[in-house]
Each structure stands twice: as structure tokens, then as C-alpha cells.
Amino acid sequence: MSDTLKSADIELIQRIIPHRYPFLLVDRVVDIDGTSSGTGIKNVTMNEPQFTGHFPGMPVFPGVLQIEAMAQTAAIVVGVGMDLADRNMGVYFMGIDQVKFRRKVGPGDTLRMSVETLRGGGKVWKFKGVATVDGEVASQAEFTAMMDMPK
């Protein structure tokens, strides 16, 4: 673990990954340790477009969006760790494994996505992520992504 953990606010996040409303699913990333780990924070609100149809009268934050939020967190960790702000890094899913959904997530919840790099350094990176609400596991997955690093 490095001596100084870093963080990324929404301004820095938008300088690292290209995602924007309604698909930017991370509000802040804390405890960034180089490119090895970090924790993303997503404040889930009723104002999000997916709740119009998922599900009327019983809003549930989709599990696939939880996995996407973990992947965005991982990309931000790598972007901060490698100082890639304003460098147009591309990130693309290649695989998702070991997925489990354990708890419903809805408006008012704060989703915390803890991600850890399992393999990295080249174009293909592998991560492990666990998303929790109030300390309770909501979802978990391992995922592989291609990082299109700027030259």
C-alpha cells in the first residue's frame, strides 16, 4: 500500500473517463492506492432514468449497472494511478465472471464499489469488485477490460 491514498472528485472523474449522464455511475472515488485498488461511491437517487421502468412503484437499481459502476471505478483508479486525466483513455469490457447479486439497491442507498486489480500493466486488465450498501454486499464480480491507453 502506498503512503498516500488519493481520491477523485466528479471533475477529475470526467477528465479520466468519457461517460456522462445518464451513464456516469460514479460520484467520487476514494482510497485510491496507485493502480491496485480504490473505492467508488454512487449515491442512488429517485431522479435516475432507469427507475421509470425498473420498476414502476418498486424502484430497483439494476445489477448490470452496479457492475458497470464497478468497472467505471476501476478505470478511474487506473486513470488516477497512471495520471491519465485529459488523455482520452478508452475502456472496453472484455468479460464478466463470478457475478453474484445479493441485495436490492434503491433510491436513498449509497453504493460503495471496492475494486482491486488482479492483473494489469498492459492493454488487458482484470479486476475484482464488490459493491456494498451499509456494509452489506449488494453485488460482486470479476471483470476484464481493455484499456486503450493514450500514447
N, C-alpha and C positions, 0 to 999 in steps of 0.2 A: 504494500500500500504506500502511495506517495505521501510525502509530508504535508502537502497542501491539496485538499479536496477543492474542486471547482464547482461552479454552478452555471446555469444558462437561463436567463430570463427570456420572455417571449420575443424580445427584439433580437437577441442573439440566435435564438432558435430559427427565426425566419431568415437569418443570414446564412444558416447552415443547410437547412432542408427546404425544398421548394413547395411543400404543402401549404395550402391556405384554406380558409373557410370554404366549404364545410368539412374539409378533410384534414385539417390540422388538429391532431388529437392529443397534444401535449402542451400544457400551460407553462411548465417550468421543469428543469432538471437539476437535481441537487446531488451532492456527494459523488461528483464525477472524479474517478481515480484513473487518470491517464486515458487509455483506450480499453481498460479492463472491466470497468463497472460504473454504474450510476443508477439513480432513481428518478424516474419521470413522475410528474404529478399532473393529473387530469381532473379538473373539477367538473363533474357532470351536472348539467342544468336542464331544466324542462324546455329551454329555448332551442334545443338542438333539433335539427330537421328530421332525424331518424325516428323521433318519438311520435311524429304524425301518424306513422303506420306501424310502429313496432313497440308497443301495441296500443291501439286506442283504448283509453281507460285503464291501462296497466303498462306504463312505460318501462321498457327493459332496454338497457344499453347493450347492443348486440355483441356477442362473444367475438365475432370476427373483427369488430372494431377495437376490442380490447387487445387482440393480437397485433393489429395494425399499430395501436398506441405503443405497445412494447417495441415493435420494430422501429418506429419513429424515435423512441427514446434511445435505442441502440445506435441509430445513425447520428443522433445529436452527441452522444458520448464520444463516438469516433471523431466527429467533426470538431468538438472542443479539444479532445486529446491530441489531434493532429493539426490544430489551428487552421481549419478549412473554411472559416467564415468568409463569405463573399467570393467563394471559389467555384460555385456551381457544381457541387458534388451530386452525383446521381446515385440513388439507392434502389435496388430492384429485388423483390422476393425471388428466391430460387426454390425454397422448400420450407415446409412447416411440419414438424414432427412432435410426437409426445404431447399433443394438445389435450387439455382437460379443463372443463368448466365446472366450477364448484359452488358458485354463489351468484345470485341475481344482483345486478348493478343497476341503479336507477337514479333519477334526479335527486340531488342533495348529497350524493355519495362523492367522496374523494378517492379516486383510483390512484394507487401508488404502484408504479411499474418498476420493479427491481430487475435490472438486466446485467448479465455477466458475459464477457467474451470468452467463448470456448476455443475459438481458433480465429486468427486474424493476421493482418500484416500485408496480405496481397490483395487480389481483386475479390476473392471469395472469403467471406467471414461467416462464422457460426456463433450464435448466441443462445443463451438460456434466459428466459424471462418468467417472472412470477408477478401477477397483479393482485393486490390486496385492497380490501376496504376495511377500515377499522381493525387491521391486523389479521383479518380472516381472508384466506385465499379465495379469490374470485375466479382466476384462470391461470394457466401456466402453459408454456410451450418452449420448444427449441425451434429455432428458425435459422435458415441460411439466406444470405443476401449477397448480391454482387454490388460492390462499392466501386462506382465509376469515378475514380479519383482524378481531380484536375492535374494537369501536368505543369 
